Every structure is written in C-alpha cells, then in structure tokens.
Amino acid sequence: PLGRRGLAIGAIRAADYGRNPGYRDGAGEVLAIMQLESGVARDNALEIAAAPGVDMVFVGPGDLGADLQLEGPQNHAALCERIDATLSALLAAGHRVATVPHCGRQPAELFPRAFAMVGQGSDIIMLEEGFARHCDGMAATRDLLERRAAE
C-alpha cells in the first residue's frame, strides 16, 4: 500500500533482500494482508479488515491459539470455534480471509469454508528442510571420503 517505508538494504524480503531497490515503485500492486494472531486482534478483526488499503485478513491459528491459551490438540475444538466465528463475521462484512491448515483441518477442508487463501508450509520450514538436506549431503560426502581414505 501507499505510504512511507524504508529500504533496509539486504535485510527485508519485500525488497528482495536489497536486490530490488525499486520495490517501492509498485506500491499500488501490493496485496496487503493483515495478520490476526492475538485475541485483541481477533476482537478487532472487522475494524482491521476495514482499514484503508487492506485486501485480506490472515488468521494465524498457532499464535492466536497461544495467545488465547488454546494450544494443543485438546483445544482444537475451542480454537476452531473462535476461528470459525471470526471467519463468519469477516465474510458477512464482505472481507476476504486467509489461513494455514489448523486444528487437523487440511486445505481441502478449509477452502469450502470460504477461506480465500490457504497457505502451506513456511519459509522457515523450507529453509530448515533445505539446510537439513545440505547437511545430509555433506555427511554423505564426508563418509565417502573417509571410506576412500581407509581403502
């Protein structure tokens, strides 16, 4: 959205970690998604979604559950009730809502509930998995070199 923002060369994803100094030029093409990850944010969801320039609201079930003290499988039903109530209120007001799989619900179950976007995975998880594969490859290379040295 339009507004003032820094460039933070090399530090922020929005500027392609400093490789795109013109990222501010496309401000009108930005999809602005506000995250609801606390009880206070959930209670103010309609006001947040109605703020100028907001295109969508993302319900973050993990952080929301933690903030509401509804963590873990034993609390899925209560957390889902709160998320579903928030979804219903936002949809009734004409807002688009996004989330990630939660409470044992998979994307195929969430789209029919009218979520406009359901994310899968995260950048941190992808980095972690990629790093683990890299480490596994390095260990395999080490093992191969050790075997050859022992021959």
Disulfide bonds with the S-S distance in Angstrom:
none
